Amino acid sequence: MRFETPAENTWCPGCGNFPLLVSARRAISELIEEGKIEQQNVVVISGIGCHGKITSYLELNSVHTAHGRVLPMALGTKLGNPNLRVIGFGGDGDTYDEGMAHFIHAARNNANFSFVVHDNKMFSLTTGQPTATTSRHKKTKSTPQGKPSSPINPLMLALAAGATFVGRGYSFHIDQSKELLKQAIMHDGFGFVDMIQPCVVYNDTRGFMNEHAYWMDPEPTTFREAVEKAREWDYNLEDDAKVPLGLFYRTKEPTFEENWPSLQPWYKLKRDVTGKELFKEFK
Ligand code: SF4
């Protein structure tokens, strides 16, 4: 398998992160073979949570960053060198709880990189506490009587914030998810995919997804249709739920750096002060 590393994989057997890793490897590998991206320009960035180990398992330029901070790290990396193809990986707690403000502003500003949320609807690394996408009434270690609040719908949030690419996949559907990832990676702007990724230990949604998920055909073509489809599932696990998967919305808008032409990549900046002179001040 391409991009394998010597790191020991510590995900639990059967974890939904495994097929997501396979989809990501295949998507990046195929894009390189098709001549659309170059391996030396790919940077993968992950946050904190079980998902965060994905950067240890991909033999690519990578950063494993702090809680909820994948998006600012990805934005800074892309602004520092716009030639890079930046791919962010976040968790649902990492993104929709700890880093929520970053998510809204990345979508609103059309930050120019792709972003995949491993959405297992649970804080799993900390052994099972609810996140913003955990279903209502779900009993967890910190909500023994059931989670009292309704989950957020990340797709609706992204659409409302102005995201230019909004998709949802299911990690165990490797081929379709790989195709969705390829489109997100190649999108000019914020390529957001919420990837439902069952945690087989603390929130095993495989049975629910197998019964209720379907890939949209045809996919929505307007914003209105995208909203209608995104509203079809409220992230609860109800008996009559239908979970559409695929590309909900894609449009073309200027990217963050196109809207800020005064921004210069770091290596093009002409500095008056050298590092040596700067440090003299602190001696
Ligand atoms: Fe995967 Fe859950 Fe195990 Fe984390 S705790 S590695 S999400 S199965």
Boltz pocket constraint, residues with backbone or C-beta under 6 A from the ligand:
constraints:
  - pocket:
      binder: B
      contacts: [[A, 10], [A, 11], [A, 12], [A, 13], [A, 14], [A, 15], [A, 16], [A, 17], [A, 50], [A, 120], [A, 124], [A, 125], [A, 197], [A, 198], [A, 199], [A, 200], [A, 201], [A, 202]]
      max_distance: 6.0
